[in-house]
């Protein structure tokens, strides 16, 4: 839904103003600074520090994980590309 809303906003306002926009999304990102409750890496760390058995909430999950710098690299790359070629917008 967000992609559709941004596309509509882009067509209605941004293109006519000469502005460029791209929509990107990263999922299952892990990395530094992630200390929230119910997150995989912090849960592993807490279980080790407290000497407790790790409980996986979704042991059958098969979604891949990506490191935060991979997602950031993708965002920065597309950010640069939209200035070089409109096909990335």
PyMOL Python script that loads the backbone (N, CA, C, O; Angstrom):
from pymol import cmd

cmd.read_pdbstr("""\
ATOM      1  N   UNK A   1       0.820  -1.198   0.000  1.00  0.00           N
ATOM      2  CA  UNK A   1       0.000   0.000   0.000  1.00  0.00           C
ATOM      3  C   UNK A   1       0.864   1.262   0.000  1.00  0.00           C
ATOM      4  O   UNK A   1       0.540   2.242  -0.670  1.00  0.00           O
ATOM      5  N   UNK A   2       1.942   1.231   0.741  1.00  0.00           N
ATOM      6  CA  UNK A   2       2.805   2.419   0.810  1.00  0.00           C
ATOM      7  C   UNK A   2       3.376   2.747  -0.571  1.00  0.00           C
ATOM      8  O   UNK A   2       3.449   3.915  -0.951  1.00  0.00           O
ATOM      9  N   UNK A   3       3.781   1.718  -1.322  1.00  0.00           N
ATOM     10  CA  UNK A   3       4.332   1.951  -2.654  1.00  0.00           C
ATOM     11  C   UNK A   3       3.310   2.633  -3.560  1.00  0.00           C
ATOM     12  O   UNK A   3       3.657   3.523  -4.337  1.00  0.00           O
ATOM     13  N   UNK A   4       2.063   2.214  -3.458  1.00  0.00           N
ATOM     14  CA  UNK A   4       1.013   2.820  -4.272  1.00  0.00           C
ATOM     15  C   UNK A   4       0.794   4.285  -3.871  1.00  0.00           C
ATOM     16  O   UNK A   4       0.656   5.152  -4.734  1.00  0.00           O
ATOM     17  N   UNK A   5       0.764   4.555  -2.580  1.00  0.00           N
ATOM     18  CA  UNK A   5       0.575   5.929  -2.096  1.00  0.00           C
ATOM     19  C   UNK A   5       1.731   6.828  -2.546  1.00  0.00           C
ATOM     20  O   UNK A   5       1.508   7.959  -2.976  1.00  0.00           O
ATOM     21  N   UNK A   6       2.953   6.330  -2.448  1.00  0.00           N
ATOM     22  CA  UNK A   6       4.108   7.128  -2.862  1.00  0.00           C
ATOM     23  C   UNK A   6       4.096   7.348  -4.371  1.00  0.00           C
ATOM     24  O   UNK A   6       4.434   8.435  -4.840  1.00  0.00           O
ATOM     25  N   UNK A   7       3.712   6.334  -5.130  1.00  0.00           N
ATOM     26  CA  UNK A   7       3.626   6.481  -6.585  1.00  0.00           C
ATOM     27  C   UNK A   7       2.605   7.551  -6.953  1.00  0.00           C
ATOM     28  O   UNK A   7       2.858   8.375  -7.832  1.00  0.00           O
ATOM     29  N   UNK A   8       1.466   7.543  -6.292  1.00  0.00           N
ATOM     30  CA  UNK A   8       0.442   8.560  -6.558  1.00  0.00           C
ATOM     31  C   UNK A   8       0.950   9.962  -6.201  1.00  0.00           C
ATOM     32  O   UNK A   8       0.750  10.910  -6.961  1.00  0.00           O
ATOM     33  N   UNK A   9       1.598  10.088  -5.057  1.00  0.00           N
ATOM     34  CA  UNK A   9       2.141  11.383  -4.636  1.00  0.00           C
ATOM     35  C   UNK A   9       3.197  11.853  -5.629  1.00  0.00           C
ATOM     36  O   UNK A   9       3.253  13.027  -5.994  1.00  0.00           O
ATOM     37  N   UNK A  10       4.037  10.905  -6.060  1.00  0.00           N
ATOM     38  CA  UNK A  10       5.077  11.232  -7.026  1.00  0.00           C
ATOM     39  C   UNK A  10       4.477  11.756  -8.324  1.00  0.00           C
ATOM     40  O   UNK A  10       4.899  12.796  -8.829  1.00  0.00           O
ATOM     41  N   UNK A  11       3.502  11.046  -8.862  1.00  0.00           N
ATOM     42  CA  UNK A  11       2.875  11.445 -10.120  1.00  0.00           C
ATOM     43  C   UNK A  11       2.114  12.761  -9.990  1.00  0.00           C
ATOM     44  O   UNK A  11       2.056  13.540 -10.940  1.00  0.00           O
ATOM     45  N   UNK A  12       1.532  13.012  -8.820  1.00  0.00           N
ATOM     46  CA  UNK A  12       0.726  14.213  -8.617  1.00  0.00           C
ATOM     47  C   UNK A  12       1.550  15.460  -8.314  1.00  0.00           C
ATOM     48  O   UNK A  12       1.193  16.559  -8.739  1.00  0.00           O
ATOM     49  N   UNK A  13       2.655  15.293  -7.581  1.00  0.00           N
ATOM     50  CA  UNK A  13       3.369  16.477  -7.104  1.00  0.00           C
ATOM     51  C   UNK A  13       4.858  16.512  -7.436  1.00  0.00           C
ATOM     52  O   UNK A  13       5.365  17.547  -7.870  1.00  0.00           O
ATOM     53  N   UNK A  14       5.548  15.432  -7.245  1.00  0.00           N
ATOM     54  CA  UNK A  14       7.001  15.467  -7.340  1.00  0.00           C
ATOM     55  C   UNK A  14       7.529  15.560  -8.765  1.00  0.00           C
ATOM     56  O   UNK A  14       8.445  16.339  -9.030  1.00  0.00           O
ATOM     57  N   UNK A  15       6.968  14.781  -9.689  1.00  0.00           N
ATOM     58  CA  UNK A  15       7.459  14.813 -11.067  1.00  0.00           C
ATOM     59  C   UNK A  15       7.315  16.192 -11.681  1.00  0.00           C
ATOM     60  O   UNK A  15       8.220  16.672 -12.365  1.00  0.00           O
ATOM     61  N   UNK A  16       6.178  16.830 -11.438  1.00  0.00           N
ATOM     62  CA  UNK A  16       5.963  18.158 -12.013  1.00  0.00           C
ATOM     63  C   UNK A  16       6.886  19.198 -11.387  1.00  0.00           C
ATOM     64  O   UNK A  16       7.135  20.242 -11.991  1.00  0.00           O
ATOM     65  N   UNK A  17       7.389  18.932 -10.202  1.00  0.00           N
ATOM     66  CA  UNK A  17       8.310  19.857  -9.528  1.00  0.00           C
ATOM     67  C   UNK A  17       9.772  19.491  -9.814  1.00  0.00           C
ATOM     68  O   UNK A  17      10.684  20.122  -9.281  1.00  0.00           O
ATOM     69  N   UNK A  18       9.996  18.466 -10.659  1.00  0.00           N
ATOM     70  CA  UNK A  18      11.357  18.059 -10.988  1.00  0.00           C
ATOM     71  C   UNK A  18      12.055  17.285  -9.879  1.00  0.00           C
ATOM     72  O   UNK A  18      13.283  17.194  -9.863  1.00  0.00           O
ATOM     73  N   UNK A  19      11.286  16.732  -8.959  1.00  0.00           N
ATOM     74  CA  UNK A  19      11.851  15.956  -7.848  1.00  0.00           C
ATOM     75  C   UNK A  19      11.846  14.474  -8.210  1.00  0.00           C
ATOM     76  O   UNK A  19      11.030  14.023  -9.013  1.00  0.00           O
ATOM     77  N   UNK A  20      12.763  13.727  -7.610  1.00  0.00           N
ATOM     78  CA  UNK A  20      12.864  12.293  -7.862  1.00  0.00           C
ATOM     79  C   UNK A  20      12.707  11.535  -6.555  1.00  0.00           C
ATOM     80  O   UNK A  20      13.124  11.999  -5.494  1.00  0.00           O
ATOM     81  N   UNK A  21      12.098  10.362  -6.653  1.00  0.00           N
ATOM     82  CA  UNK A  21      11.905   9.536  -5.462  1.00  0.00           C
ATOM     83  C   UNK A  21      12.008   8.061  -5.862  1.00  0.00           C
ATOM     84  O   UNK A  21      11.641   7.676  -6.972  1.00  0.00           O
ATOM     85  N   UNK A  22      12.505   7.265  -4.950  1.00  0.00           N
ATOM     86  CA  UNK A  22      12.560   5.817  -5.137  1.00  0.00           C
ATOM     87  C   UNK A  22      12.028   5.175  -3.865  1.00  0.00           C
ATOM     88  O   UNK A  22      12.171   5.730  -2.776  1.00  0.00           O
ATOM     89  N   UNK A  23      11.418   4.013  -4.002  1.00  0.00           N
ATOM     90  CA  UNK A  23      10.874   3.295  -2.855  1.00  0.00           C
ATOM     91  C   UNK A  23      11.694   2.027  -2.662  1.00  0.00           C
ATOM     92  O   UNK A  23      11.861   1.233  -3.587  1.00  0.00           O
ATOM     93  N   UNK A  24      12.200   1.850  -1.453  1.00  0.00           N
ATOM     94  CA  UNK A  24      12.978   0.658  -1.128  1.00  0.00           C
ATOM     95  C   UNK A  24      12.524   0.148   0.221  1.00  0.00           C
ATOM     96  O   UNK A  24      11.984   0.888   1.043  1.00  0.00           O
ATOM     97  N   UNK A  25      12.758  -1.139   0.428  1.00  0.00           N
ATOM     98  CA  UNK A  25      12.344  -1.739   1.680  1.00  0.00           C
ATOM     99  C   UNK A  25      13.338  -2.826   2.054  1.00  0.00           C
ATOM    100  O   UNK A  25      13.701  -3.649   1.213  1.00  0.00           O
ATOM    101  N   UNK A  26      13.775  -2.840   3.286  1.00  0.00           N
ATOM    102  CA  UNK A  26      14.669  -3.894   3.774  1.00  0.00           C
ATOM    103  C   UNK A  26      13.950  -4.641   4.885  1.00  0.00           C
ATOM    104  O   UNK A  26      13.297  -4.032   5.732  1.00  0.00           O
ATOM    105  N   UNK A  27      14.069  -5.939   4.879  1.00  0.00           N
ATOM    106  CA  UNK A  27      13.414  -6.736   5.906  1.00  0.00           C
ATOM    107  C   UNK A  27      14.392  -7.666   6.588  1.00  0.00           C
ATOM    108  O   UNK A  27      15.417  -8.036   6.015  1.00  0.00           O
ATOM    109  N   UNK A  28      14.076  -8.036   7.793  1.00  0.00           N
ATOM    110  CA  UNK A  28      14.913  -8.943   8.582  1.00  0.00           C
ATOM    111  C   UNK A  28      16.346  -8.456   8.672  1.00  0.00           C
ATOM    112  O   UNK A  28      17.286  -9.200   8.392  1.00  0.00           O
ATOM    113  N   UNK A  29      16.504  -7.213   9.061  1.00  0.00           N
ATOM    114  CA  UNK A  29      17.824  -6.610   9.184  1.00  0.00           C
ATOM    115  C   UNK A  29      18.353  -6.860  10.594  1.00  0.00           C
ATOM    116  O   UNK A  29      17.642  -6.682  11.583  1.00  0.00           O
ATOM    117  N   UNK A  30      19.621  -7.277  10.662  1.00  0.00           N
ATOM    118  CA  UNK A  30      20.272  -7.464  11.953  1.00  0.00           C
ATOM    119  C   UNK A  30      21.551  -6.648  11.955  1.00  0.00           C
ATOM    120  O   UNK A  30      22.121  -6.371  10.899  1.00  0.00           O
ATOM    121  N   UNK A  31      21.998  -6.265  13.137  1.00  0.00           N
ATOM    122  CA  UNK A  31      23.261  -5.539  13.212  1.00  0.00           C
ATOM    123  C   UNK A  31      23.369  -4.741  14.489  1.00  0.00           C
ATOM    124  O   UNK A  31      22.532  -4.841  15.387  1.00  0.00           O
ATOM    125  N   UNK A  32      24.407  -3.956  14.546  1.00  0.00           N
ATOM    126  CA  UNK A  32      24.705  -3.154  15.730  1.00  0.00           C
ATOM    127  C   UNK A  32      23.561  -2.234  16.128  1.00  0.00           C
ATOM    128  O   UNK A  32      22.832  -1.723  15.279  1.00  0.00           O
ATOM    129  N   UNK A  33      23.419  -2.036  17.411  1.00  0.00           N
ATOM    130  CA  UNK A  33      22.389  -1.142  17.935  1.00  0.00           C
ATOM    131  C   UNK A  33      21.032  -1.795  18.118  1.00  0.00           C
ATOM    132  O   UNK A  33      20.109  -1.172  18.643  1.00  0.00           O
ATOM    133  N   UNK A  34      20.901  -3.031  17.694  1.00  0.00           N
ATOM    134  CA  UNK A  34      19.620  -3.732  17.804  1.00  0.00           C
ATOM    135  C   UNK A  34      19.548  -4.413  19.169  1.00  0.00           C
ATOM    136  O   UNK A  34      20.000  -5.545  19.340  1.00  0.00           O
ATOM    137  N   UNK A  35      18.974  -3.705  20.128  1.00  0.00           N
ATOM    138  CA  UNK A  35      18.881  -4.248  21.487  1.00  0.00           C
ATOM    139  C   UNK A  35      17.440  -4.415  21.948  1.00  0.00           C
ATOM    140  O   UNK A  35      17.172  -4.612  23.133  1.00  0.00           O
ATOM    141  N   UNK A  36      16.532  -4.335  21.010  1.00  0.00           N
ATOM    142  CA  UNK A  36      15.115  -4.388  21.350  1.00  0.00           C
ATOM    143  C   UNK A  36      14.709  -5.772  21.859  1.00  0.00           C
ATOM    144  O   UNK A  36      15.342  -6.783  21.555  1.00  0.00           O
ATOM    145  N   UNK A  37      13.654  -5.776  22.626  1.00  0.00           N
ATOM    146  CA  UNK A  37      13.091  -7.040  23.118  1.00  0.00           C
ATOM    147  C   UNK A  37      12.486  -7.803  21.942  1.00  0.00           C
ATOM    148  O   UNK A  37      11.951  -7.208  21.007  1.00  0.00           O
ATOM    149  N   UNK A  38      12.581  -9.115  22.004  1.00  0.00           N
ATOM    150  CA  UNK A  38      12.009  -9.999  20.983  1.00  0.00           C
ATOM    151  C   UNK A  38      12.686  -9.859  19.618  1.00  0.00           C
ATOM    152  O   UNK A  38      12.027  -9.935  18.581  1.00  0.00           O
ATOM    153  N   UNK A  39      13.991  -9.655  19.627  1.00  0.00           N
ATOM    154  CA  UNK A  39      14.780  -9.649  18.394  1.00  0.00           C
ATOM    155  C   UNK A  39      15.829 -10.753  18.510  1.00  0.00           C
ATOM    156  O   UNK A  39      16.320 -11.022  19.606  1.00  0.00           O
ATOM    157  N   UNK A  40      16.169 -11.380  17.417  1.00  0.00           N
ATOM    158  CA  UNK A  40      16.996 -12.579  17.437  1.00  0.00           C
ATOM    159  C   UNK A  40      18.368 -12.373  18.091  1.00  0.00           C
ATOM    160  O   UNK A  40      18.706 -13.075  19.044  1.00  0.00           O
ATOM    161  N   UNK A  41      19.142 -11.441  17.600  1.00  0.00           N
ATOM    162  CA  UNK A  41      20.511 -11.266  18.115  1.00  0.00           C
ATOM    163  C   UNK A  41      20.503 -10.844  19.584  1.00  0.00           C
ATOM    164  O   UNK A  41      21.246 -11.426  20.375  1.00  0.00           O
ATOM    165  N   UNK A  42      19.689  -9.849  19.986  1.00  0.00           N
ATOM    166  CA  UNK A  42      19.648  -9.521  21.410  1.00  0.00           C
ATOM    167  C   UNK A  42      19.178 -10.690  22.283  1.00  0.00           C
ATOM    168  O   UNK A  42      19.674 -10.870  23.395  1.00  0.00           O
ATOM    169  N   UNK A  43      18.225 -11.483  21.784  1.00  0.00           N
ATOM    170  CA  UNK A  43      17.764 -12.661  22.532  1.00  0.00           C
ATOM    171  C   UNK A  43      18.901 -13.659  22.736  1.00  0.00           C
ATOM    172  O   UNK A  43      19.047 -14.222  23.821  1.00  0.00           O
ATOM    173  N   UNK A  44      19.701 -13.880  21.704  1.00  0.00           N
ATOM    174  CA  UNK A  44      20.841 -14.795  21.826  1.00  0.00           C
ATOM    175  C   UNK A  44      21.829 -14.268  22.862  1.00  0.00           C
ATOM    176  O   UNK A  44      22.295 -15.013  23.724  1.00  0.00           O
ATOM    177  N   UNK A  45      22.141 -12.983  22.769  1.00  0.00           N
ATOM    178  CA  UNK A  45      23.071 -12.377  23.735  1.00  0.00           C
ATOM    179  C   UNK A  45      22.575 -12.466  25.161  1.00  0.00           C
ATOM    180  O   UNK A  45      23.335 -12.809  26.067  1.00  0.00           O
ATOM    181  N   UNK A  46      21.304 -12.158  25.366  1.00  0.00           N
ATOM    182  CA  UNK A  46      20.741 -12.221  26.720  1.00  0.00           C
ATOM    183  C   UNK A  46      20.752 -13.647  27.262  1.00  0.00           C
ATOM    184  O   UNK A  46      21.043 -13.866  28.438  1.00  0.00           O
ATOM    185  N   UNK A  47      20.437 -14.610  26.408  1.00  0.00           N
ATOM    186  CA  UNK A  47      20.418 -15.998  26.888  1.00  0.00           C
ATOM    187  C   UNK A  47      21.820 -16.449  27.282  1.00  0.00           C
ATOM    188  O   UNK A  47      21.982 -17.179  28.260  1.00  0.00           O
ATOM    189  N   UNK A  48      22.820 -16.028  26.544  1.00  0.00           N
ATOM    190  CA  UNK A  48      24.210 -16.363  26.884  1.00  0.00           C
ATOM    191  C   UNK A  48      24.614 -15.694  28.193  1.00  0.00           C
ATOM    192  O   UNK A  48      25.169 -16.340  29.082  1.00  0.00           O
ATOM    193  N   UNK A  49      24.334 -14.399  28.307  1.00  0.00           N
ATOM    194  CA  UNK A  49      24.731 -13.633  29.503  1.00  0.00           C
ATOM    195  C   UNK A  49      24.028 -14.146  30.759  1.00  0.00           C
ATOM    196  O   UNK A  49      24.613 -14.131  31.842  1.00  0.00           O
ATOM    197  N   UNK A  50      22.787 -14.598  30.625  1.00  0.00           N
ATOM    198  CA  UNK A  50      22.022 -15.049  31.783  1.00  0.00           C
ATOM    199  C   UNK A  50      22.111 -16.564  31.984  1.00  0.00           C
ATOM    200  O   UNK A  50      21.529 -17.110  32.921  1.00  0.00           O
ATOM    201  N   UNK A  51      22.846 -17.234  31.094  1.00  0.00           N
ATOM    202  CA  UNK A  51      23.004 -18.677  31.210  1.00  0.00           C
ATOM    203  C   UNK A  51      21.708 -19.444  31.037  1.00  0.00           C
ATOM    204  O   UNK A  51      21.534 -20.516  31.617  1.00  0.00           O
ATOM    205  N   UNK A  52      20.803 -18.902  30.246  1.00  0.00           N
ATOM    206  CA  UNK A  52      19.506 -19.533  30.029  1.00  0.00           C
ATOM    207  C   UNK A  52      19.437 -20.167  28.644  1.00  0.00           C
ATOM    208  O   UNK A  52      20.193 -19.800  27.744  1.00  0.00           O
ATOM    209  N   UNK A  53      18.537 -21.107  28.485  1.00  0.00           N
ATOM    210  CA  UNK A  53      18.316 -21.742  27.198  1.00  0.00           C
ATOM    211  C   UNK A  53      17.612 -20.755  26.273  1.00  0.00           C
ATOM    212  O   UNK A  53      16.653 -20.096  26.671  1.00  0.00           O
ATOM    213  N   UNK A  54      18.093 -20.660  25.042  1.00  0.00           N
ATOM    214  CA  UNK A  54      17.483 -19.776  24.055  1.00  0.00           C
ATOM    215  C   UNK A  54      16.190 -20.401  23.536  1.00  0.00           C
ATOM    216  O   UNK A  54      16.165 -21.576  23.168  1.00  0.00           O
ATOM    217  N   UNK A  55      15.132 -19.620  23.510  1.00  0.00           N
ATOM    218  CA  UNK A  55      13.861 -20.072  22.959  1.00  0.00           C
ATOM    219  C   UNK A  55      13.593 -19.284  21.686  1.00  0.00           C
ATOM    220  O   UNK A  55      13.466 -18.059  21.714  1.00  0.00           O
ATOM    221  N   UNK A  56      13.509 -19.996  20.579  1.00  0.00           N
ATOM    222  CA  UNK A  56      13.171 -19.346  19.314  1.00  0.00           C
ATOM    223  C   UNK A  56      11.657 -19.270  19.193  1.00  0.00           C
ATOM    224  O   UNK A  56      10.962 -20.278  19.323  1.00  0.00           O
ATOM    225  N   UNK A  57      11.153 -18.072  18.944  1.00  0.00           N
ATOM    226  CA  UNK A  57       9.708 -17.893  18.846  1.00  0.00           C
ATOM    227  C   UNK A  57       9.130 -18.512  17.579  1.00  0.00           C
ATOM    228  O   UNK A  57       8.000 -19.000  17.586  1.00  0.00           O
ATOM    229  N   UNK A  58       9.897 -18.494  16.494  1.00  0.00           N
ATOM    230  CA  UNK A  58       9.430 -19.039  15.215  1.00  0.00           C
ATOM    231  C   UNK A  58      10.494 -19.972  14.638  1.00  0.00           C
ATOM    232  O   UNK A  58      11.161 -19.619  13.665  1.00  0.00           O
ATOM    233  N   UNK A  59      10.657 -21.145  15.219  1.00  0.00           N
ATOM    234  CA  UNK A  59      11.747 -22.031  14.780  1.00  0.00           C
ATOM    235  C   UNK A  59      11.601 -22.546  13.347  1.00  0.00           C
ATOM    236  O   UNK A  59      12.583 -23.009  12.765  1.00  0.00           O
ATOM    237  N   UNK A  60      10.423 -22.479  12.775  1.00  0.00           N
ATOM    238  CA  UNK A  60      10.221 -22.956  11.400  1.00  0.00           C
ATOM    239  C   UNK A  60      10.359 -21.843  10.363  1.00  0.00           C
ATOM    240  O   UNK A  60      10.179 -22.084   9.169  1.00  0.00           O
ATOM    241  N   UNK A  61      10.673 -20.643  10.802  1.00  0.00           N
ATOM    242  CA  UNK A  61      10.812 -19.512   9.875  1.00  0.00           C
ATOM    243  C   UNK A  61      12.000 -19.750   8.945  1.00  0.00           C
ATOM    244  O   UNK A  61      13.039 -20.258   9.366  1.00  0.00           O
ATOM    245  N   UNK A  62      11.835 -19.384   7.693  1.00  0.00           N
ATOM    246  CA  UNK A  62      12.888 -19.590   6.708  1.00  0.00           C
ATOM    247  C   UNK A  62      13.295 -18.291   6.000  1.00  0.00           C
ATOM    248  O   UNK A  62      14.046 -18.325   5.026  1.00  0.00           O
ATOM    249  N   UNK A  63      12.810 -17.168   6.481  1.00  0.00           N
ATOM    250  CA  UNK A  63      13.161 -15.893   5.848  1.00  0.00           C
ATOM    251  C   UNK A  63      14.642 -15.601   6.062  1.00  0.00           C
ATOM    252  O   UNK A  63      15.167 -15.828   7.151  1.00  0.00           O
ATOM    253  N   UNK A  64      15.317 -15.099   5.030  1.00  0.00           N
ATOM    254  CA  UNK A  64      16.744 -14.796   5.170  1.00  0.00           C
ATOM    255  C   UNK A  64      16.970 -13.527   5.987  1.00  0.00           C
ATOM    256  O   UNK A  64      16.088 -12.675   6.086  1.00  0.00           O
ATOM    257  N   UNK A  65      18.144 -13.414   6.561  1.00  0.00           N
ATOM    258  CA  UNK A  65      18.544 -12.232   7.320  1.00  0.00           C
ATOM    259  C   UNK A  65      19.573 -11.465   6.516  1.00  0.00           C
ATOM    260  O   UNK A  65      20.323 -12.048   5.733  1.00  0.00           O
ATOM    261  N   UNK A  66      19.607 -10.156   6.709  1.00  0.00           N
ATOM    262  CA  UNK A  66      20.650  -9.356   6.078  1.00  0.00           C
ATOM    263  C   UNK A  66      21.246  -8.411   7.111  1.00  0.00           C
ATOM    264  O   UNK A  66      20.550  -7.903   7.989  1.00  0.00           O
ATOM    265  N   UNK A  67      22.537  -8.192   6.987  1.00  0.00           N
ATOM    266  CA  UNK A  67      23.232  -7.312   7.912  1.00  0.00           C
ATOM    267  C   UNK A  67      22.876  -5.869   7.584  1.00  0.00           C
ATOM    268  O   UNK A  67      22.659  -5.530   6.421  1.00  0.00           O
ATOM    269  N   UNK A  68      22.816  -5.038   8.581  1.00  0.00           N
ATOM    270  CA  UNK A  68      22.368  -3.660   8.431  1.00  0.00           C
ATOM    271  C   UNK A  68      23.177  -2.894   7.380  1.00  0.00           C
ATOM    272  O   UNK A  68      22.626  -2.047   6.676  1.00  0.00           O
ATOM    273  N   UNK A  69      24.472  -3.183   7.269  1.00  0.00           N
ATOM    274  CA  UNK A  69      25.276  -2.465   6.277  1.00  0.00           C
ATOM    275  C   UNK A  69      24.913  -2.861   4.846  1.00  0.00           C
ATOM    276  O   UNK A  69      25.094  -2.064   3.925  1.00  0.00           O
ATOM    277  N   UNK A  70      24.406  -4.074   4.645  1.00  0.00           N
ATOM    278  CA  UNK A  70      23.941  -4.462   3.316  1.00  0.00           C
ATOM    279  C   UNK A  70      22.730  -3.634   2.913  1.00  0.00           C
ATOM    280  O   UNK A  70      22.648  -3.151   1.783  1.00  0.00           O
ATOM    281  N   UNK A  71      21.796  -3.471   3.833  1.00  0.00           N
ATOM    282  CA  UNK A  71      20.614  -2.656   3.546  1.00  0.00           C
ATOM    283  C   UNK A  71      21.019  -1.198   3.306  1.00  0.00           C
ATOM    284  O   UNK A  71      20.528  -0.559   2.375  1.00  0.00           O
ATOM    285  N   UNK A  72      21.904  -0.682   4.137  1.00  0.00           N
ATOM    286  CA  UNK A  72      22.361   0.702   3.985  1.00  0.00           C
ATOM    287  C   UNK A  72      23.054   0.896   2.641  1.00  0.00           C
ATOM    288  O   UNK A  72      22.830   1.902   1.967  1.00  0.00           O
ATOM    289  N   UNK A  73      23.897  -0.063   2.246  1.00  0.00           N
ATOM    290  CA  UNK A  73      24.571   0.021   0.950  1.00  0.00           C
ATOM    291  C   UNK A  73      23.544   0.087  -0.176  1.00  0.00           C
ATOM    292  O   UNK A  73      23.701   0.872  -1.112  1.00  0.00           O
ATOM    293  N   UNK A  74      22.508  -0.721  -0.093  1.00  0.00           N
ATOM    294  CA  UNK A  74      21.452  -0.691  -1.108  1.00  0.00           C
ATOM    295  C   UNK A  74      20.753   0.653  -1.168  1.00  0.00           C
ATOM    296  O   UNK A  74      20.523   1.186  -2.253  1.00  0.00           O
ATOM    297  N   UNK A  75      20.416   1.203  -0.015  1.00  0.00           N
ATOM    298  CA  UNK A  75      19.755   2.510   0.017  1.00  0.00           C
ATOM    299  C   UNK A  75      20.645   3.592  -0.588  1.00  0.00           C
ATOM    300  O   UNK A  75      20.182   4.401  -1.393  1.00  0.00           O
ATOM    301  N   UNK A  76      21.912   3.607  -0.206  1.00  0.00           N
ATOM    302  CA  UNK A  76      22.832   4.628  -0.723  1.00  0.00           C
ATOM    303  C   UNK A  76      23.069   4.464  -2.218  1.00  0.00           C
ATOM    304  O   UNK A  76      23.163   5.452  -2.946  1.00  0.00           O
ATOM    305  N   UNK A  77      23.166   3.223  -2.676  1.00  0.00           N
ATOM    306  CA  UNK A  77      23.378   2.969  -4.107  1.00  0.00           C
ATOM    307  C   UNK A  77      22.200   3.479  -4.924  1.00  0.00           C
ATOM    308  O   UNK A  77      22.393   4.169  -5.925  1.00  0.00           O
ATOM    309  N   UNK A  78      20.990   3.148  -4.509  1.00  0.00           N
ATOM    310  CA  UNK A  78      19.813   3.620  -5.243  1.00  0.00           C
ATOM    311  C   UNK A  78      19.711   5.137  -5.133  1.00  0.00           C
ATOM    312  O   UNK A  78      19.316   5.802  -6.091  1.00  0.00           O
ATOM    313  N   UNK A  79      20.061   5.686  -3.980  1.00  0.00           N
ATOM    314  CA  UNK A  79      20.054   7.142  -3.825  1.00  0.00           C
ATOM    315  C   UNK A  79      20.960   7.831  -4.838  1.00  0.00           C
ATOM    316  O   UNK A  79      20.603   8.878  -5.378  1.00  0.00           O
ATOM    317  N   UNK A  80      22.114   7.257  -5.096  1.00  0.00           N
ATOM    318  CA  UNK A  80      23.023   7.816  -6.102  1.00  0.00           C
ATOM    319  C   UNK A  80      22.491   7.578  -7.514  1.00  0.00           C
ATOM    320  O   UNK A  80      22.579   8.459  -8.370  1.00  0.00           O
ATOM    321  N   UNK A  81      21.941   6.392  -7.755  1.00  0.00           N
ATOM    322  CA  UNK A  81      21.485   6.033  -9.099  1.00  0.00           C
ATOM    323  C   UNK A  81      20.307   6.875  -9.577  1.00  0.00           C
ATOM    324  O   UNK A  81      20.186   7.131 -10.775  1.00  0.00           O
ATOM    325  N   UNK A  82      19.433   7.312  -8.665  1.00  0.00           N
ATOM    326  CA  UNK A  82      18.276   8.094  -9.126  1.00  0.00           C
ATOM    327  C   UNK A  82      18.699   9.438  -9.712  1.00  0.00           C
ATOM    328  O   UNK A  82      17.940  10.050 -10.464  1.00  0.00           O
ATOM    329  N   UNK A  83      19.899   9.902  -9.376  1.00  0.00           N
ATOM    330  CA  UNK A  83      20.387  11.140  -9.967  1.00  0.00           C
ATOM    331  C   UNK A  83      21.042  10.899 -11.321  1.00  0.00           C
ATOM    332  O   UNK A  83      21.196  11.829 -12.112  1.00  0.00           O
ATOM    333  N   UNK A  84      21.428   9.648 -11.589  1.00  0.00           N
ATOM    334  CA  UNK A  84      22.086   9.308 -12.850  1.00  0.00           C
ATOM    335  C   UNK A  84      21.101   8.853 -13.914  1.00  0.00           C
ATOM    336  O   UNK A  84      21.329   9.082 -15.102  1.00  0.00           O
ATOM    337  N   UNK A  85      20.015   8.215 -13.512  1.00  0.00           N
ATOM    338  CA  UNK A  85      19.093   7.620 -14.482  1.00  0.00           C
ATOM    339  C   UNK A  85      17.691   7.547 -13.867  1.00  0.00           C
ATOM    340  O   UNK A  85      17.511   7.012 -12.773  1.00  0.00           O
ATOM    341  N   UNK A  86      16.716   8.085 -14.574  1.00  0.00           N
ATOM    342  CA  UNK A  86      15.341   8.122 -14.069  1.00  0.00           C
ATOM    343  C   UNK A  86      14.699   6.741 -13.936  1.00  0.00           C
ATOM    344  O   UNK A  86      13.675   6.602 -13.267  1.00  0.00           O
ATOM    345  N   UNK A  87      15.287   5.716 -14.566  1.00  0.00           N
ATOM    346  CA  UNK A  87      14.678   4.383 -14.471  1.00  0.00           C
ATOM    347  C   UNK A  87      14.708   3.841 -13.038  1.00  0.00           C
ATOM    348  O   UNK A  87      13.988   2.891 -12.730  1.00  0.00           O
ATOM    349  N   UNK A  88      15.520   4.423 -12.168  1.00  0.00           N
ATOM    350  CA  UNK A  88      15.577   3.979 -10.779  1.00  0.00           C
ATOM    351  C   UNK A  88      14.551   4.685  -9.884  1.00  0.00           C
ATOM    352  O   UNK A  88      14.388   4.344  -8.713  1.00  0.00           O
ATOM    353  N   UNK A  89      13.874   5.662 -10.455  1.00  0.00           N
ATOM    354  CA  UNK A  89      12.875   6.414  -9.678  1.00  0.00           C
ATOM    355  C   UNK A  89      11.563   5.663  -9.649  1.00  0.00           C
ATOM    356  O   UNK A  89      10.598   6.130  -9.045  1.00  0.00           O
TER     357      UNK A  89
END
""", "prot")
cmd.dss("prot")
cmd.show_as("cartoon", "prot")
cmd.util.cbc("prot")
cmd.orient("prot")
